[in-house]
């Protein structure tokens, strides 16, 4: 399944790039399930991110590896791919894109491809994941706001 969300923020794309750190990562997590960040290696090829999701009665590990990163004069992007996923996911590929609009504005794009163990579950997971990523939009806007606005 494919999921793509685009958020306009009022900040230069290179400033947004600098903000893609552990603090941002923690602020983007929705209230449920609670997430413990076990490791945050960064956003460069070879880095690793390890989460522990707490579903109250049980916990699940989610480990992703950064398999690609690139910065040009108008875009910052990286891809994280799941190497150890919770039971409800079979595959995960998240392409993070920060694209320059002009000197003071950018788009943050979450472009995600995922599969669950069963096609029916893909359709159940889609709105859940959409909501979890839509939850990020106001956080992005708040954190990446121009100091002049």
C-alpha positions as CSV (number, residue, x, y, z in Angstrom):
1,X,0.0,0.0,0.0
2,X,1.1,3.5,-0.7
3,X,0.6,6.5,1.6
4,X,1.7,10.1,0.9
5,X,1.3,13.2,2.9
6,X,2.6,16.7,2.1
7,X,3.0,19.5,4.6
8,X,4.0,23.1,3.8
9,X,6.2,24.7,6.4
10,X,7.5,28.2,6.7
11,X,11.2,27.5,6.9
12,X,14.1,27.1,4.5
13,X,14.6,23.4,3.5
14,X,18.2,23.4,4.9
15,X,16.9,24.6,8.3
16,X,14.3,21.9,8.2
17,X,17.0,19.4,7.4
18,X,18.9,20.5,10.5
19,X,15.8,19.9,12.6
20,X,15.5,16.3,11.6
21,X,17.0,15.0,14.9
22,X,16.1,13.0,17.9
23,X,14.0,15.8,19.5
24,X,11.8,16.0,16.3
25,X,11.5,12.3,16.1
26,X,10.2,12.1,19.7
27,X,7.8,15.0,19.2
28,X,6.2,13.3,16.2
29,X,5.1,10.1,18.1
30,X,1.4,9.9,18.6
31,X,-0.1,9.2,22.0
32,X,-0.7,5.6,21.3
33,X,1.1,3.3,21.3
34,X,3.7,4.9,23.6
35,X,7.1,4.7,22.0
36,X,10.5,4.3,23.6
37,X,13.4,5.4,21.5
38,X,16.1,2.8,22.0
39,X,18.5,4.2,19.4
40,X,18.5,7.1,17.0
41,X,21.5,7.0,14.7
42,X,20.5,9.9,12.4
43,X,19.3,10.4,8.9
44,X,22.3,9.3,6.9
45,X,22.9,6.0,4.9
46,X,23.8,3.3,7.3
47,X,22.2,4.9,10.4
48,X,19.7,2.9,12.5
49,X,16.6,3.8,14.4
50,X,15.3,1.4,17.0
51,X,11.9,1.9,18.7
52,X,10.0,-0.1,21.2
53,X,6.2,0.2,20.9
54,X,4.2,-0.5,24.1
55,X,0.8,-1.9,23.5
56,X,0.3,-2.3,27.3
57,X,-0.1,-6.1,27.2
58,X,2.9,-6.6,25.0
59,X,5.8,-4.7,23.4
60,X,7.1,-4.8,19.8
61,X,10.4,-3.7,18.4
62,X,10.6,-1.6,15.2
63,X,14.1,-1.3,13.8
64,X,14.8,0.7,10.6
65,X,17.9,1.3,8.6
66,X,18.6,4.4,6.6
67,X,19.3,3.0,3.1
68,X,19.6,6.3,1.2
69,X,20.2,10.0,1.8
70,X,20.9,12.9,-0.5
71,X,21.0,16.7,-0.2
72,X,21.0,18.9,-3.3
73,X,20.4,22.6,-3.8
74,X,16.6,22.1,-3.5
75,X,15.9,18.9,-1.7
76,X,16.9,16.9,1.3
77,X,15.8,13.3,1.4
78,X,16.4,10.0,3.0
79,X,14.8,6.5,3.1
80,X,14.3,4.3,6.1
81,X,13.4,0.7,5.6
82,X,12.2,-1.7,8.3
83,X,14.6,-4.5,9.2
84,X,12.6,-5.7,12.2
85,X,9.0,-4.8,12.2
86,X,6.0,-5.2,14.5
87,X,3.8,-8.3,13.8
88,X,1.3,-6.2,11.8
89,X,3.8,-5.1,9.2
90,X,5.6,-7.3,6.7
91,X,7.5,-4.5,4.9
92,X,8.1,-0.8,5.4
93,X,9.8,1.8,3.2
94,X,9.5,5.5,4.2
95,X,10.9,8.1,1.9
96,X,11.3,11.4,3.8
97,X,11.5,14.4,1.5
98,X,12.1,18.1,2.3
99,X,11.7,20.1,-0.9
100,X,12.4,23.8,-1.3
101,X,9.5,26.0,-2.4
102,X,11.4,29.2,-2.1
103,X,14.0,30.7,0.3
104,X,11.6,30.7,3.3
105,X,9.2,27.8,2.6
106,X,9.4,24.1,2.1
107,X,7.4,20.9,1.8
108,X,7.8,18.0,4.1
109,X,6.7,14.9,2.3
110,X,6.1,11.5,3.9
111,X,6.0,8.9,1.1
112,X,5.4,5.5,2.5
113,X,5.1,2.0,1.1
114,X,4.1,-0.8,3.4
115,X,2.7,-4.3,3.5
116,X,1.1,-6.2,6.2
117,X,1.0,-10.0,6.4
118,X,-2.5,-10.1,4.7
119,X,-4.0,-7.9,2.0
120,X,-7.1,-7.3,4.1
121,X,-4.9,-6.0,6.9
122,X,-3.3,-3.5,4.5
123,X,-6.7,-1.9,4.1
124,X,-7.3,-1.8,7.8
125,X,-3.8,-0.4,8.4
126,X,-4.1,2.3,5.8
127,X,-6.4,4.7,7.7
128,X,-4.6,4.0,11.0
129,X,-1.2,4.9,9.4
130,X,-2.8,7.9,7.6
131,X,-4.0,9.3,10.9
132,X,-0.7,8.7,12.6
133,X,1.1,10.7,9.9
134,X,-1.6,13.3,9.6
135,X,-0.9,13.8,13.4
136,X,2.5,15.1,12.3
137,X,1.3,17.9,10.2
138,X,0.6,20.5,12.9
139,X,3.8,19.5,14.7
140,X,5.8,20.1,11.6
141,X,4.1,23.5,11.1
142,X,4.7,24.5,14.7
143,X,8.4,23.4,14.9
144,X,9.4,24.6,11.4
145,X,7.9,28.1,11.6
146,X,9.8,31.1,10.4
147,X,11.0,33.4,13.2
148,X,9.5,36.3,11.3
149,X,5.9,35.0,11.5
